[in-house]
Amino acid sequence: MKSIFLKRDTGPTTPASATRADEPPIVIEGLNHWFGSGEARKQVLYDLNLTIERGKLVILMGASGSGKTTLLTLAGCLRTVQEGSVHLLGHELNGADEDLLVTCRRQMGFIFQAHNLHESLTAMQNVRMGLDVHGAQVTTDWQAAASHLLTLLGLGDRLDYLPGNLSGGQKQRVAVARALVGNPYIVFADEPTAALDKESGYQVVHLLKQLGTERNTTTFMVTHDNRILEMADRIITMEEGRIVKDEIQDGWQGS
Amino acid sequence: MTALLTVLFGRLPIGWLQLKHNRTRFAAAIAGVAFANVLIFMQLGFLGALVESTRLPYHPMMADILISASDANTLSDGSNIPRQRLYQTLNVSGVADATAVYLGKFDWQQDNGSTVNFQVFGIDPDRKIFNLPGVETARGRLRLLDMALMDRKARNLDPSTLSTIDAGDIFSFEVNGRTLNTVGTFSIGGGFDADGYLIVSDQTFLRIFPNRTAGAPTHIFVTVAQGADPEIVVERLRQSIAADDVIVRTIEDAAKADEVYQTTEKPVGLIFGFGVIIGVMVGLIIVYQVLSTDVADHLAEYATLKAVGYKQSFFLSIVFEEALILAIFGFIPGVLISLGLYEFVASATGLPVSMTEWRPVAVLLGTILMCIASGAIATRRLAGANPADLF
């Protein structure tokens, strides 16, 4: 099958070039995080240490308020690291400037609990937004890439629909396509299957798994969806800001 | 339009797509910008009318230099000056001619009950003082006492008055116990100080205004000799007259000083100037409200795009795109409505309210700047925030 993904940018300044193929894409050491200030300041993450292997589907579980989304957003450079170290694709995020954060973010794919699609853009145009960020050189085949990915996600007949005319599940699949169309090194996903039926959820996770196998793409996912646990390579459980369980699943082949 | 903007911007025209997606809000935003434009245009129109009406009586003056009382801020508000200054003037090298001109005002109640406030010029009928066709043809008739020429553009003038004069008849009316006979017309037009002008001989003037004397005119109109530089003659006059009771200026300088005084020191000028500022402020607030609401409504989407690596400049470009579209779309109805209102105000007040060549350009550029400034303020929240804080 012809690849639906764009060629990755491996230029000298990209984070990808800063890390070797066998080097873990995410390394977290001594990570602490707080919310609020003054007397209301509350610690939500406690001395976390974690290494995520390349090409794996890693699921982060835990009760609400356990700190899993905070960890995900810190690892995905969506939040400023306060204390400790987050090493992402060979770059330290603690103290990173805006330019480095932007460069790192462009190597990621993000799937959020809320689809956050532009209501005024069609499904195709929303997916295109995931490509345009990489610049003009990647936009020539954007229509083919976007439509192929949307078709793969069961939206081949909805390409020119506005989000307002799509169901919740369909919108979420458009958001998934937007996250994946740039062929990211790491996919961060926060409850990506929450709005999907069993079959669609399976389809999305299967696609992420396929990306890991074919492209060595790492997926770091927060979920409560027990239906997809069997597809994970590794399941990490958090409680009150601490990692309490870290299980390698059958079929895991550590690097 | 979308395809055209895609080519123009080299990216999806998200601003345009967002605006047209919510058509009701888009229409309201355009109406808001158009309203702000109308406000600004009207205030500029009034301000322009003030300037133009101030300059109107200066335009036809055939003199090069105006000698007025030192306390004169406008053409009509100064004290009288000693006639001796006229003789001093005539002795100065470079002066070809000089004549005393008298100014006064009166209210004339017409037969229909309405009042016309006339500014009266009392001139020497043997001298060519105004380059106005109606004046030149009838100037000789002013030598007879109680003859007058009337401004046909005077505000509130009963049309029957003009039709009588145009038919070749003499229109007579009473002022300060004397009967004036109107034997011709000219066109200047009223302003904020008076409804129109009347030209009479200096002898007639002194009879209409018995408290005025021939020895104390309002201005001295000076014509310089052929080839003489008026600026140099002005300097000579200042040195030669050397009196504190008069001010010597070229006609253009006098008109400019009058204009500056009217627009920056008189309440009416300050009010119109302030009105322009209010118009800009209202426009800023309207556009800011529209754009900030739009940014707030799309914050989660923008945060998502920020999360995948779009820079602040990208979001600014979207908001600027919206600002530009609103500025242009709001400007078009704004300028059209203003043109209609200018016509209406001009015909209702007789003021020279009209669109100048550069005013639409200035207002459009101002509107674009106003919209862009609003857009920049509206995106502040996006600038420093972590994407995770915006979901």
Interface residues (C-beta under 8 A of the other chain):
Chain A: T73 G76 L78 R79 T80 V102 T103 R105 R106 M108 G109 F110 F112 A114 N116 L117 H118 E119 S120 L121 Q125 R128 M129 G130 D132 V133 A136 L162 R178 A179 G182
Chain B: G10 R11 L12 I14 L17 Q18 K20 H21 N22 H298 A300 E301 A303 T304 L305 K306 A307 V308 G309 Y310 K311 N386 P387 A388 D389 F391
